[in-house]
Amino acid sequence: MPVNLKPAEGLKPVPGVSLSCTAAGIRYRGRDDLVLIHLASGSQVAGVFTRNAFCAAPVVVCREHLAGTAEARALLINAGNANAGTGQAGLDAARRSCALAADALDVDTEAVLPLSTGVIGQALPVEPFARALPILAGALDANGWDAVARAIMTTDTVPKGISRQCQIDGRTVTVTGIAKGAGMIRPDMATMLAFVATDAVVESGVLQALLNEVVAESFNAITVDGDTSTNDACIVAATGTAGHAPLTAESSALPVLRDALREVCVWLAQACVRDAEGATRFIRVEVGAAASVEEARQVAYTVAQSPLVKTAAFAGDPNWGRILAAVGRSGLEALDLSLVNLYLDDVCLIRGGEPDPDYSEARGAAVAGKSEYCIQVVLGRGDSSATVWTCDYSYDYVKINAEYRS
């Protein structure tokens, strides 16, 4: 069960976006696994993708299409088959599926952005796309968000989605997003797919900068297991149907949209961790008093990805030795242990590099036994900080990943 996470429901439609899904039988039987999302003409689209050099064929094609001259008009998403490690045949399949979607929607092939998630190394069959796309094109619905959020799931246990609204120039602007991801999650990006849409009017080029900024604070601030997927992608579309003045980099209203987009992306990113494979605890790792943000993130990720820290968390064990060991091996130069403090929530475990005289195992265990808590590391080296969200490692994490292809 996910940690304090309710399934997505009642997601708000975004004017200019229509969606559909169907059971194409690409890998799964008896459940929806293929999604088509149609965007209004004139939509601005931005994307951030995995930095894994062994990236999947749809990531390659999606990047090519976004960089081209064609206006993005559709997303085509399949679950169950990652189309990664499939060579030229995988690229051909991704491009052919885009062509089939383009024919169904009467748009350019380059206007279709393909995304895939699932098992790596298996050929992606094109026949299910050919059968399903005419059906999908005829079933597009502005209220299809909830069904689509479920259709893109793999090892996820609940669909993930959220809607927020804000006011820009007296107009109500909607931001709705969905995501999938429960394992193989670590930033750059950090398998995870996300699609966010808004009806805001955003000038060309501004949306990509906005997305880069927001992703750094959300999808690139989570880790489940330290593995960066071959398929990670986050796509944001702004349909421009809200009717307000176009937002530029200098617009006073741009921070309003940024805050709404950030709230949606942070919620989705945290939802992926809350629904991580086998997770029983949601943990916020905060590193403060660092010499730089980069240094703080370095320490935070070392702690958040330590198998020993994560297994102790599963046990509800406030094992501060494992946390300090992770801090010590994080690669900081000239780390002065006498300046380091360590907390679980507001309980001080280590003060000045030594056990706090007021600490007791009972107080630490009371925090470590909760479903959510914070590990706070204070380095005493500066005034920078960073936060990473992670989870524990349970027996079920091993079981799920051991049986994934069976």
C-alpha positions in Angstrom: 0.0 0.0 0.0 1.3 3.5 -0.8 2.3 5.7 2.2 -0.5 8.2 2.9 -1.4 8.5 -0.8 -5.0 8.4 -2.2 -5.7 7.4 -5.8 -6.2 10.1 -8.3 -9.8 11.0 -8.9 -11.8 14.0 -10.1 -9.0 15.5 -12.1 -10.0 18.8 -13.8 -10.1 19.0 -17.6 -7.8 21.4 -19.3 -9.3 23.3 -22.2 -7.5 22.3 -25.4 -6.6 18.8 -24.1 -8.5 15.6 -24.8 -7.5 12.0 -23.9 -8.4 8.4 -24.4 -7.0 5.0 -23.5 -7.7 1.4 -24.4 -6.6 -2.2 -23.8 -4.3 -2.8 -26.8 -2.7 -5.9 -25.4 0.9 -4.7 -25.9 1.9 -6.7 -22.8 -0.9 -6.7 -20.3 -4.2 -8.5 -20.8 -7.6 -7.2 -19.6 -6.4 -3.6 -18.7 -5.8 -0.4 -20.6 -2.2 0.1 -21.7 -2.2 2.5 -24.6 -3.0 6.3 -24.3 -3.5 9.0 -26.8 -3.5 12.7 -25.8 -4.5 15.3 -28.3 -3.4 19.0 -28.0 -5.1 22.0 -29.5 -3.4 23.8 -32.3 -1.0 26.5 -31.1 0.0 24.6 -27.9 3.4 25.2 -26.5 5.2 22.0 -25.4 8.4 21.5 -23.3 10.1 18.4 -22.2 12.8 17.1 -19.8 14.2 13.6 -20.3 16.4 11.0 -18.7 20.2 11.6 -18.8 20.8 7.8 -18.9 23.1 7.3 -22.0 21.3 4.1 -22.7 18.0 5.9 -23.3 15.1 4.3 -24.9 14.0 4.6 -28.6 10.9 6.7 -27.7 13.1 9.2 -25.8 15.3 9.6 -28.9 12.3 10.1 -31.2 10.5 12.4 -28.7 13.6 14.6 -28.5 13.9 14.7 -32.3 10.2 15.7 -32.7 10.4 18.4 -30.1 13.5 19.9 -31.7 11.9 19.9 -35.2 9.7 22.5 -36.9 6.4 20.6 -36.6 3.9 21.8 -33.9 3.4 19.2 -31.2 -0.2 18.0 -31.3 -0.2 14.6 -29.6 1.3 12.3 -27.1 1.3 8.5 -27.5 2.0 6.5 -24.4 2.2 2.7 -23.9 2.7 0.8 -20.7 4.3 -2.6 -20.3 7.1 -2.4 -22.9 9.9 0.2 -22.5 11.1 -0.2 -26.1 14.6 0.3 -24.7 17.7 -1.7 -25.7 15.9 -2.5 -29.0 18.3 -0.9 -31.5 17.2 0.3 -34.9 14.1 -1.9 -34.8 13.0 0.0 -31.7 13.5 3.3 -33.3 11.6 2.1 -36.4 8.7 0.9 -34.1 8.6 4.2 -32.3 8.5 6.2 -35.5 5.9 3.8 -37.1 3.6 4.2 -34.1 3.9 8.0 -34.4 2.9 7.7 -38.1 -0.1 5.6 -37.2 -1.2 8.2 -34.6 -0.6 11.0 -37.0 -2.8 9.3 -39.6 -5.6 8.8 -37.0 -5.5 12.5 -36.0 -4.7 14.0 -39.4 -1.5 15.7 -38.2 2.2 15.5 -39.1 4.1 12.4 -37.9 6.6 14.8 -36.2 3.8 16.3 -34.3 3.4 13.1 -32.2 5.5 12.6 -29.1 6.0 8.9 -28.2 6.6 7.7 -24.6 7.0 4.1 -23.3 7.4 2.4 -20.0 7.8 -1.2 -18.9 10.2 -4.1 -19.5 13.5 -3.3 -21.1 14.9 -5.3 -24.1 11.7 -6.6 -25.7 10.6 -5.7 -29.2 7.7 -3.3 -29.3 5.0 -4.7 -31.5 3.4 -2.2 -33.9 0.2 -4.2 -34.7 -1.6 -3.3 -31.5 -1.1 0.4 -32.3 -2.5 -0.1 -35.8 -5.6 -1.8 -34.3 -6.1 0.6 -31.4 -5.3 4.1 -32.8 -8.5 4.6 -34.8 -10.5 3.6 -31.7 -8.5 6.0 -29.5 -8.8 8.9 -32.0 -12.6 8.4 -31.9 -12.8 8.3 -28.1 -10.9 11.4 -27.2 -12.5 13.1 -24.2 -11.6 16.2 -22.2 -12.6 14.3 -19.0 -10.3 11.3 -19.7 -7.6 12.2 -17.1 -8.6 9.7 -14.4 -8.7 6.7 -16.8 -5.4 7.7 -18.5 -3.6 8.0 -15.1 -4.5 4.4 -14.5 -3.6 3.2 -18.0 0.0 4.3 -17.7 0.7 2.4 -14.5 3.2 -0.5 -14.4 4.2 -1.6 -10.8 2.4 1.4 -9.4 -0.4 0.5 -7.0 -2.5 3.6 -7.4 -3.0 6.2 -10.3 -1.3 9.5 -9.6 -2.8 12.8 -10.5 -3.5 16.3 -9.3 -5.2 19.5 -10.4 -4.6 23.0 -9.3 -6.1 26.3 -10.4 -4.8 29.9 -10.2 -5.9 33.4 -11.3 -4.0 35.2 -14.1 -5.3 38.6 -15.3 -8.7 37.7 -13.8 -8.9 34.4 -15.7 -9.0 31.0 -14.0 -6.1 28.9 -15.2 -6.0 25.1 -14.7 -3.0 22.9 -14.2 -3.5 19.2 -14.3 -0.8 16.5 -14.1 -0.5 12.8 -14.0 2.6 10.6 -13.4 3.6 6.9 -13.1 6.6 5.5 -11.3 7.4 3.3 -8.4 10.9 1.9 -9.0 14.1 2.6 -11.0 13.8 6.2 -9.8 16.6 8.5 -9.2 16.9 12.0 -10.8 18.4 12.9 -14.2 15.4 12.3 -14.6 14.0 10.4 -11.7 10.8 4.1 -14.4 8.9 7.7 -14.4 6.7 9.4 -16.8 4.8 12.6 -16.2 2.5 14.7 -18.3 1.2 18.1 -17.1 -1.1 20.4 -19.1 -2.3 24.0 -18.5 -4.5 26.3 -20.5 -2.2 29.2 -19.7 -0.9 31.4 -22.6 2.9 31.1 -22.5 5.3 32.6 -25.0 7.5 30.3 -26.9 10.7 29.4 -25.0 9.4 30.5 -21.6 7.7 27.2 -20.9 10.9 25.1 -21.3 12.8 27.4 -18.9 9.9 27.2 -16.4 9.9 23.4 -16.7 13.6 23.1 -16.1 13.3 25.2 -13.0 10.4 23.3 -11.6 11.8 19.8 -12.4 14.9 20.6 -10.4 12.7 21.1 -7.3 10.5 18.1 -7.9 11.2 15.1 -10.1 15.0 15.7 -9.7 14.7 15.7 -5.9 13.5 12.2 -5.4 15.0 8.8 -5.2 13.7 5.3 -4.6 16.6 3.1 -5.4 19.3 5.2 -7.0 18.7 3.8 -10.5 18.1 6.2 -13.4 15.6 4.8 -15.8 16.1 4.6 -19.6 12.7 6.1 -20.3 12.1 9.0 -17.9 10.3 11.9 -19.3 8.3 14.9 -18.2 6.2 16.7 -20.8 4.4 20.0 -20.2 1.9 21.5 -22.6 0.3 24.9 -22.5 -2.7 25.1 -24.8 -3.0 28.9 -24.7 -6.8 28.8 -24.4 -7.2 30.7 -21.1 -7.4 34.1 -22.9 -5.1 36.2 -20.8 -2.1 38.1 -22.2 0.8 35.9 -23.2 3.2 35.2 -20.3 6.8 36.3 -21.0 9.9 35.9 -18.9 9.3 39.4 -17.6 5.5 39.0 -16.8 4.5 39.8 -13.3 2.0 36.9 -13.5 4.6 34.3 -14.5 5.4 33.4 -10.8 1.7 32.6 -10.3 1.9 29.9 -13.0 5.3 28.8 -11.8 3.9 28.2 -8.3 0.9 26.2 -9.6 3.2 24.1 -11.8 5.7 23.6 -9.0 2.9 22.4 -6.6 1.6 19.9 -9.2 5.1 18.6 -10.0 6.2 18.3 -6.4 3.0 16.5 -5.5 3.5 14.0 -8.4 7.2 13.5 -7.6 6.4 12.8 -3.9 3.5 10.5 -5.0 6.0 8.3 -6.9 8.1 7.9 -3.7 5.0 7.3 -1.6 4.0 4.6 -4.0 7.5 3.2 -4.4 7.8 -0.5 -4.7 7.3 -2.0 -1.3 7.6 1.3 0.5 6.2 1.5 4.1 7.8 4.9 5.0 8.1 8.3 3.3 11.2 10.1 4.4 12.3 13.7 3.8 16.1 14.1 3.9 17.1 17.7 4.6 20.7 18.8 4.6 21.5 22.3 5.9 24.4 24.6 6.7 26.2 23.4 3.6 28.8 25.3 1.7 26.7 25.0 -1.5 23.5 23.6 -2.8 25.4 21.1 -4.8 27.2 19.9 -1.6 23.9 19.7 0.2 22.4 17.6 -2.5 25.5 15.3 -2.6 25.1 14.5 1.1 21.3 14.2 0.9 21.4 11.7 -2.0 24.2 9.6 -0.2 21.9 9.3 2.8 18.7 8.8 0.9 20.2 6.0 -1.3 22.1 4.2 1.4 20.7 0.6 1.5 21.7 0.4 5.2 19.8 3.6 6.0 16.8 2.5 4.1 16.7 -1.0 5.6 17.0 0.5 9.1 14.1 2.8 8.2 12.0 -0.2 7.3 12.7 -1.7 10.7 11.8 1.5 12.4 15.3 1.6 13.8 16.8 5.0 14.6 20.3 3.8 13.6 22.2 7.1 13.6 25.5 5.3 12.9 24.4 4.4 9.4 23.3 7.9 8.7 26.6 9.4 9.9 28.5 6.8 7.9 26.6 7.9 4.8 27.4 11.5 5.5 31.1 10.6 6.1 31.4 8.8 2.7 29.5 11.4 0.7 32.8 12.9 -0.6 32.9 16.2 1.2 36.4 17.6 1.6 37.6 18.7 5.1 34.4 17.7 6.8 34.6 18.8 10.5 32.7 16.2 12.4 32.6 18.5 15.5 30.2 20.8 13.6 27.7 18.1 12.5 24.3 17.8 14.1 21.7 15.1 13.3 18.0 15.1 13.9 15.0 12.8 13.4 12.2 15.3 13.2 12.8 17.5 16.3 14.8 14.8 18.2 18.5 15.5 18.3 20.6 12.4 18.0 24.0 13.9 17.4 25.2 17.3 18.5 28.7 18.5 17.6 29.6 15.1 16.2 28.7 13.2 19.4 25.6 11.6 20.8 23.3 14.3 22.3 23.3 13.9 26.1 19.5 14.2 26.1 18.9 11.6 23.4 17.3 8.2 24.2 16.6 5.3 21.9 13.0 5.4 22.9 12.7 9.0 21.6 14.4 8.1 18.4 12.3 5.0 17.9 9.1 7.0 18.4 10.1 9.0 15.3 11.5 6.2 13.2 8.4 4.2 13.7 6.2 6.8 12.0 5.0 6.4 8.4 6.6 9.9 7.6 9.5 11.7 9.2 12.5 13.9 8.4 16.2 13.1 8.6 17.9 16.4 9.1 21.7 16.8 8.8 23.3 20.1 9.7 26.9 20.3 8.4 28.1 23.6 9.9 29.9 24.6 6.7 27.7 27.4 5.2 24.2 28.6 4.7 23.0 26.4 1.7 20.5 23.6 1.9 18.8 20.9 -0.1 15.9 18.5 0.3 15.5 15.0 -1.2 12.5 12.7 -0.7 13.0 9.0 -0.4 11.5 5.8 1.2 12.6 2.7 3.0 13.6 -0.7 1.5 11.3 -3.5 2.5 11.1 -7.2 1.8 8.5 -6.4 -0.9 10.9 -4.2 -2.8 13.2 -7.2 -3.4 10.2 -9.5 -4.2 8.7 -7.1 -6.7 11.9 -6.6 -8.6 13.0 -10.2 -8.4 9.7 -11.2 -10.1 9.3 -8.2 -12.4 9.8 -10.2 -15.7 8.1 -13.4 -14.6 
